[in-house]
Amino acid sequence: MKPAVHKSSIPDSQIFMIEYLDDKYFDPVWHSHFEYQLFVPLEGTGTRFIGDSIQSFVPNELILTGSNLPHLWRSDEAYFDKNSGLKVRGIVIYLQENLLGEHIMSKNELLQFNKLFERSAKGLIFFGRARDEVISRMHELLELKGLSAFICLLQIIEMLANTKDYKTISYVAYNEPIHKAEADRMGKVYEYILRNYRKKIHQNELADLLCMTPTSFSRYFARVSNKGFSQFVTELRVKHACQLLTETDLPVAEIAERSGFKTLSNFNKLFKDQMQKKPSEYKKEFMNI
């Protein structure tokens, strides 16, 4: 796997960092960092890329990404319109695995902490009561300082370590940091695909963008993203179709067209292959929920 750019670091004078995000859109750069990251978007929607996973994100999702796991929370296109009036908000915590020092972290009492960090190599999304309690404590942590803040952080980690209400996100784990040149290159690819996936995209266009031959680009993309170019684009299109199915009353045929599929039959097949159900069944299940 190709590694993303090491983007942030915790000052030597601090054990962890917490930030309150309030902006037009979330950072649109695909990246990774040595720190573990606990993130909850409080306002805003879009697409999140974590490892080899592509999913929509909504407010109050709680996600822990492991060290060097590449990720990107890409806000929907509307957020990049200067006149939209839309904005995003969120809370992010950065911490290191040896936040108590290697000697302390190796003790039996912290076994659950270490297991949590190991699981986060593929990214973790949390649900239920634990998620709600952790998000509440993250809001509290924003107002705390000194030892009180550190104790609150330990309580947050303990809740995450003990809950069983979570799922892994990426199929594979990532262990190496990504170089800046690599991140810049893939950033161009992601940006182009995200802006154009609703229409026909040729690999040649991306190959030209990176000054590669089509064959070299195909191999490169598969190595970095852990999936083929066509599969990547299809997943984005299906993700967009899911959003239209749940947020609009558009006919399925129109949703297929707006999502970039050539024919309705092609859409139905690829949607079922990925979601394990027909578009109509997906919409019905969502409405019942």
N, C-alpha and C positions, 0 to 999 in steps of 0.2 A: 504494500500500500504506500502511496505517496503521502508524505506528511503534509497542514496549513501553517501559517506564519505565527511565530510566538508573539502575541499581541499585548499582553499585560503582565504586570508583575506586582507582587506585594512588597512594599517597602521593608527594609530590614528592621525597621523600628516597630512593625506591626505583625500580629499573628494572622490577621485576616483583613479583608476589605469588604465593605458593604456600600452599595450605591443605589440611589433612587433615580430612576431614569424618567425623564419627562421631555419628549421631543416630538418632532414631526413624524419620524419613522425610526425603527430600530436599525442599528448598525448593519448596513447591507454588504459587509465584507465577510467572505468565507474565511475562517481562521481557526486556529487552535492555540492553546497555551498550556503551560505546565500545571497551572492551578486547577483545582476542581472548582466547578461552577454550579451554584444553585440559583436557578432563575425562575421567576414567576412574572409573566406579562399581566399587568392589571387592566390595561386598555389597549385595544388594537387587535387586528387580525392579519393573517398572511400565511406564509408557507415556511415550515422549519425543515432544515436539512441537518441531520445529525448522523455522522458516519455515512452509511449507505441508505439511510431512511429519508423518505420524503413524505411529510404529512402537513395538513393544515394545523395552524395553532389558533387558539382562542384565549380570552382572558381567564386567569386563574388556573392555568396548567402549571404544575410544579415539576421541574425537570432538573436532574443532577447529571452533569456531564463530567466524565473522568478526565484525567490528565492526558493532554495531547489528542483528545477526541475532536476532530474538526466539526464545526457547527456554524449555522447561519439562521437567524430569524429574519426572514425577508418579508417586510410589510407588503400588503396588497398594493397594486399600482396606484390606486386612488390616493394613497398617503403621500406619494411623491408629487402630486399636483399642488402647487403653491397656493392655489385658491380653494382647496378642498375644505379647509377648516378642521381636518382630522388631525389627531395626535395620538401618540402612544405613551404609555406609562408602564413602569415595571420596577422590580427590585431584584438586584443581583448580588450574590455573595461569592467572593473568591477566597479559597482556602487551600492550604497544602496538606498533603497526606500526613506529614510528620509535624502537625501543628503543635503537638506536645513534646516534640523531640523524639528522635529515634529510640532512645533508651526507654522512655515511658510508653511509646506506641507499641513496643514489642511485648508488653505485659499482658497477662491473661484477661485482666479487667477490660481491656480495649479490643478484645477479639472481634466483637460485633462491629466496631468502628472500621477495622481493617477489612472485614468481609464486605461492608458497604462500599468502601473505596474500590475493592476488587470488582464488585458487580457493576460499578459505574463506568467501567471501561467501555461498555457498549451503550451507555446512557440509560437513565432510569426515569420513568414518568410515574408519579405517585397519585393515588386516588383516596377517596373516602375521608374518614375522620382525621387520619394522620396528615393528609394534605392540608385540610382546613386549619388544623392546629398549627402546623408549621408556617403557613402563610400568615396567620395571626401573629406568631412570634417574630416573624421577619419584620412586620410592621413595628413591633415593639423594639426590636433590635436597632432600628434606625434612630431611635431616641436615646439609646443607652451608650455609656462610655466606660472605659476602663474594665475593671474586673467584672462588673455587672454585665457588660456586653459579652465578655468571654464566656461567662457562665450560661448566658442565654444561647450563645452559639453551640455550646456543648449539649444543651438540652435539645436544640433543633436536630443536631446530628444523631443524638440518642433516639429521638422519635423516628427518624428516617431509617436508622439501623435496625429498629425492632419491628417495624410494620411489615406486613406481608402484602399490603395493598400497593403493589407496584408491578410494572412490566418493563422489560428491556426494550430498547428502541432500535439500535443498529444490529444488523446480523453479525457483523464482524467487529472486533476490537481494534483500536488504533493505538500504537505505542510510541511512534516516532514523531517529533515536532515537524511541522511543515516549514519549508524554506520560503522566504518572502517571494522569490521569483516564481515558485510553484503556485503560491496563493494568488499572486497577481494574474498569472496565466489562467488558472481555473476560475478566478473571479470574472474575467472577461467572458469565459464560456458560459458560466451560470447566468450572468447578466443578459447575454444575448438570447439564451434559451428562454429565460423567464419573460422576456419582452416579446418573443415570437412564437412560443409553442402553440398558440391557438391557430396558427396557419402552418402551411407546409414548410418544414425546415430540411435542408440538405446538409449532410455532413461536410460536403465540400465548402460550404459557407464558413463553418467553424474551422475547418482545416486551413483555409485562407487566412482567417483571423489570427491563427497562431503560427502562420508561415510553415505549415506542415503539409505533407501529402495526405490524401484521404485515408490511406491505409495506416500511416503512422498515427494520425489523429485517432482513428478507431481503437488501435491498441493502447494508446496513451489514455484515452478517456476511460476505457474499461479498467485499466490498472488503477487509476486514481479514484474512480467512483464506485468500483466493485460491481459495475453493471454495464451492459452495452448501451450505446447511445440511444437506440430505438426504445429500449426498455425504460430508460430514464425519461424520455419525452412522453412516452405512454403513461407513466406513473403521474407525471405532472398534469396531463390532460384528464386522467381519471379523477385526480384530486380536485381539479377545477369543476368537473362534472358533478362530483359529490356536493360541492358547495352550491352549485346552481339547483340541484335536486332538493336540497334542504332549505334554501333561502328564497326560491321563486316557485311560481306555478307554471313555468314554461313547459311546453310539450317536450317529451323525451327527444324527438327528432331535432328540435331546435337546440336543445342542450348539447346534443352530439355535435352539431355544426359549430356552435359557439366554443366548444372545447377543442376543436381542431381535428375531429374525426371525419374521414372521407365519406363514409356511408353509415347509415343507422345499424346495419347488420355488423359492420366492423366494430362500431362502438359497443353494441350489446355483447359481442364476443369478448373483447378486450376488457370491458368493465367486469364481466362475470369472472374472467380469468384472474383478475386482480382482487376483486372484492368478494368472490365466492357467492355472489348473488346477482340477480338481474337489477337493472336500474330502478324498475318499478318496485321491486321488493325492498331495495335499500331505502327508497323514499317512504314506503309504507311503514317500515320498522322505525324510521326516524320520527314520523308523525305519531306513532303509537307511544314512543318514549315521551 
